[in-house]
Amino acid sequence: MSKTLTKKQMEECLTAQQGELDAVYLYEKLAKRVKDEADKIAFTRLAGDEARHAEVFRKYTNKELKPKITKGLVVPLMYSVLGKKKVYPVIAKAEYDAADKYKHLLSDFPEVKAVMNDEVHHGDAVKGLL
């Protein structure tokens, strides 16, 4: 993308890109930890979706970021201790919250609409695993 971003737009896109990369790592780690095969498949698919989302923002930022591993360590541990009935609703809420955070970007970045819609579907998918 050849669009020149304002400082604020760059910060927002970098934050979104980082969040998507963090979600990739989280879902990959969770897929390895969960017991249910359907959950494993779902989290693997979600990791792939989040990687595509990160790429949408990377095209704007032109920056290569690395995932922060904190959530990818903490959430699978929470799953092991608390179980999916406690953890999956938290994950679903985070997906819905991400969709809300992207709404204001739509006028400047129309490609974000597909990302935003996916986040809602992700929340529904995770809730559907309960």
N, C-alpha and C positions, 0 to 999 in steps of 0.2 A: 504494500500500500504506500502510495507516495504522499499521503496526507500529512501536512505539517501540524503537529499537535501543540496546543498551548501547554504551559507548564502544568496547569491543573489537569488537563486531559491526559497528559503523560503520566502524572501521578496516579490518576484513577485507573488507567489502563495497566500500569505496572502492578498496582494493588490487585486488580482483577486477575491478571496473568499469574501472579504469585499464588493467589487463592486457588486458582484452577490447578496449578502444579502441585500444591499441597494436597488437594483432593485426589489427584492421581495417586500420589504416594500412599495416602490414607487408604484408599480403596484397594490398592494392590496388597497392602499389608493385611487389611481386614479379610480379603479373599483367601489369604493363606491361613487365617486364624479360625474362621467360622467353621462350624460343624456341618451345617446343612449344605448339600451339594447345590441346591437351587440358589441359596444365598451366595455361595462361592461364584457361581456363574453370573449372577446379577452384579456383584461387586466388580468382577473382572470387566464386564460390559461397561459399567459406570466409569471405571478407570479410563477406558478407551474414549468414552464421551468427553470426560474432563480433559484429556490430552488434546482432543480436537478444539475444545474451548480455549485452552491455553494458547493454541496456535493462532486462533482468531486475534487474540490480544497481542501476541508476539509480532504479528504482521504490522501492527500499529507502532509498537514500541521499538521494534528491531533490536531487542535485547534478549540474550540467552540467560534465563534465570534457572536456578536449581531449587527443587522443593525443600521447604523447611520440614524437618522430620518429626517435630514435636507431636502433632496430631496423629501422625502415622504410628507413633509409639504408644501414645496415651489411649486413643480410642480402642485399638484392639485389646489393650490391657483391661480397659473398662468392660469391654464385651466379655472377656474371660471371667471377670469378677462379678459383674452385675447381670450379664445375660442380655439377649437381644430385646426383650420386652422393655428394658430400661434404656438401652443405648440406641436402638433404631429410631425411636421418636425424636431423639436429640439430633441424629443425623438428618432425618427428614426436615426438621425445622431449619437446620442450617442450609439445606438446599432451597427451601422456600424463601428464606431470608436473602440468599444470594440473588434470587430472581428479583426481589424487590430492590436490591442495591443496583441492579443493572437498568432499571426503568428509565432513569434520567439520562442514560447514555444513548438511548435509541435515536434521538434527533441528530446526534453527531456521528453515530456509528451504527448504521442500519443492520450490519451483520450481527450485532449483538442480540437482535430479536430472537434468532434461532437459539442462541446460548441461553437467553432468559427463559424461553419456552422449555428447553431441555431441563433446566433446573427444577421447574415445577414438576415435570414428568419424573425426574429423579426422586424428588420428595415423595411423590405418589408411589413410585416403585419400591422405595425402602419401606414405606408404611405397609405396602402390600405383602412384604415378607413376614409380617407379624402373624 
